[in-house]
Amino acid sequence: MAHLNFIFKLLPREVTDTFVVNGCSAGGLAVYTWLDKIANMINSVNPNTKVFGLADSGFFMDYPSNKTGKNDYTTNI
């Protein structure tokens, strides 16, 4: 969150109309993991801001699901 706080010092949330969170590989997984929290953080100040997530290659076969805590990727194939 320190990076976001730094960004919002340079570009305040009050004037931001569109915000894109992107990442690839492990960063792609971070997009999936953190997008809702980041969107809530931004929309708490400016509900009109559109927040998008753009993940590239963020699936890890051996990573447990946040929803179930189980390794859903390999057990449901």
C-alpha positions in Angstrom: 0.0 0.0 0.0 3.0 2.3 0.3 3.2 2.5 -3.5 -0.5 3.6 -3.7 0.0 6.2 -1.0 2.9 7.6 -2.9 0.9 7.6 -6.2 -2.0 9.4 -4.5 0.3 12.1 -3.2 1.2 12.9 -6.8 -2.3 12.3 -8.2 -5.0 12.7 -5.7 -7.9 10.3 -5.7 -10.4 13.2 -5.8 -9.4 14.0 -9.4 -8.7 10.5 -10.7 -11.4 9.3 -13.2 -9.8 6.0 -14.3 -7.3 3.8 -12.5 -5.7 0.6 -14.0 -4.0 -2.0 -11.9 -1.8 -4.3 -14.0 0.9 -6.9 -13.5 2.3 -10.0 -15.1 3.3 -13.3 -13.6 3.4 -12.9 -9.8 2.2 -9.3 -10.4 -0.8 -10.8 -12.3 -1.7 -12.8 -9.2 -1.4 -9.6 -7.2 -3.9 -7.9 -9.5 -6.4 -10.7 -8.7 -5.6 -10.6 -5.0 -5.6 -6.9 -4.4 -8.0 -5.4 -7.0 -11.1 -5.2 -4.8 -9.1 -3.6 -1.9 -7.5 -1.0 -4.2 -10.9 -0.2 -5.8 -12.5 0.2 -2.4 -9.7 2.5 -1.3 -10.0 4.7 -4.4 -13.9 4.7 -4.5 -14.1 5.6 -0.8 -12.9 9.0 -1.8 -14.2 9.3 -5.3 -17.0 6.8 -6.2 -17.0 8.0 -9.8 -13.5 6.6 -10.5 -13.5 3.5 -12.7 -11.0 0.9 -11.5 -9.8 -1.8 -13.9 -7.6 -4.8 -13.4 -5.3 -6.1 -16.2 -3.6 -9.3 -15.2 -1.2 -11.1 -17.5 -0.2 -14.7 -16.6 -1.3 -14.6 -13.0 -2.4 -18.2 -12.6 -0.3 -20.5 -10.5 -1.3 -24.2 -10.5 0.0 -24.8 -7.0 -1.4 -21.7 -5.3 -4.4 -22.2 -3.0 -7.6 -20.4 -3.7 -8.4 -17.4 -1.6 -12.0 -18.4 -1.5 -11.7 -22.1 -0.4 -8.2 -22.3 0.9 -7.7 -25.4 -1.2 -5.6 -26.1 -4.3 -8.6 -25.7 -6.7 -6.6 -25.2 -9.8 -5.1 -28.7 -9.8 -8.0 -30.6 -8.3 -10.7 -29.3 -10.7 -8.8 -29.9 -13.9 
